[in-house]
């Protein structure tokens, strides 16, 4: 029900925009977010867009990444600027069916996309 895309290979300092299209139901009222998982590491919270206008970010991406959503398209985006080699990971979109409190906890989400690989070369 969530389809992520937009990953690829980029040089350090470059930008990428990830997209996550939801299908099967309307996600406009659901919190939607992004996580990432680097090889050998735990899945890490990146950003979340709540059903209103509130957004929150992981410390490692603050000031560089921006999450946004287009409810008419049932899509959430992650604009990634000033990319660093340590941003290399598989990026997953996720959604919560209802109110969310522990948004940094991957167990709080009900839906997951399949992941899209982002590789940042130095």
SVG drawing of the C-alpha trace seen along z (x, -y; Angstrom):
<svg xmlns="http://www.w3.org/2000/svg" viewBox="-9 -24 44 30">
<polyline fill="none" stroke="black" stroke-width="0.4" points="0.0,0.0 3.0,-2.2 5.4,-2.5 8.7,-4.4 10.8,-5.6 13.5,-8.2 16.6,-6.6 19.8,-6.4 23.5,-7.3 24.6,-10.8 27.8,-12.6 28.3,-14.1 26.8,-17.5 24.1,-16.6 20.3,-16.3 17.6,-13.7 13.9,-13.7 12.2,-10.5 8.5,-9.9 6.1,-7.5 2.7,-6.9 0.0,-5.4 -2.8,-3.3 -5.7,-1.3 -7.0,-3.9 -6.7,-7.7 -3.7,-8.5 -4.3,-12.2 -5.3,-12.0 -2.5,-9.6 0.9,-10.4 3.5,-9.5 7.2,-9.3 10.5,-8.1 13.0,-5.7 16.3,-4.5 18.5,-1.5 22.2,-1.4 24.0,2.0 24.6,3.5 22.6,0.9 19.2,0.5 16.4,-1.2 16.6,-4.8 13.9,-7.5 14.4,-10.3 11.3,-12.4 7.5,-12.5 4.6,-14.6 1.6,-14.6 -1.9,-14.9 -1.8,-18.6 1.2,-20.7 3.6,-19.5 6.9,-17.9 9.7,-16.4 13.1,-15.2 15.9,-13.1 18.9,-15.0 21.2,-13.7 19.1,-15.2 17.7,-18.4 18.4,-21.4 19.2,-19.2 16.1,-17.1 12.5,-18.3 9.4,-16.2 6.2,-17.3 3.0,-15.8 0.5,-16.2 -2.8,-14.8 -4.5,-15.1 -1.9,-12.7 -1.8,-10.6 2.0,-11.1 4.7,-12.1 8.1,-13.4 11.5,-13.6 13.7,-16.3 17.3,-15.5 20.0,-18.2 23.6,-18.4 23.8,-14.7 26.7,-13.0 28.2,-9.5 26.7,-8.6 23.2,-9.1 23.7,-6.0 20.9,-3.6 17.7,-2.0 14.9,-4.5 11.5,-3.3 8.3,-5.2 5.8,-4.3 2.3,-5.3 0.4,-5.1 -3.4,-4.4 -4.4,-7.0 -2.9,-9.1 0.8,-8.6 2.9,-9.4 6.2,-7.6 6.9,-8.5 10.6,-7.7 9.7,-4.1 9.3,-1.9 6.9,0.3 4.4,-2.6 3.7,-2.3 1.1,-0.1 2.2,-0.3 5.6,-0.2 6.9,-0.7 9.4,1.6 12.4,-0.7 14.5,-2.6 18.3,-2.6 20.2,-5.9 23.9,-5.8 26.1,-8.9 29.6,-8.7 32.4,-10.7"/>
</svg>
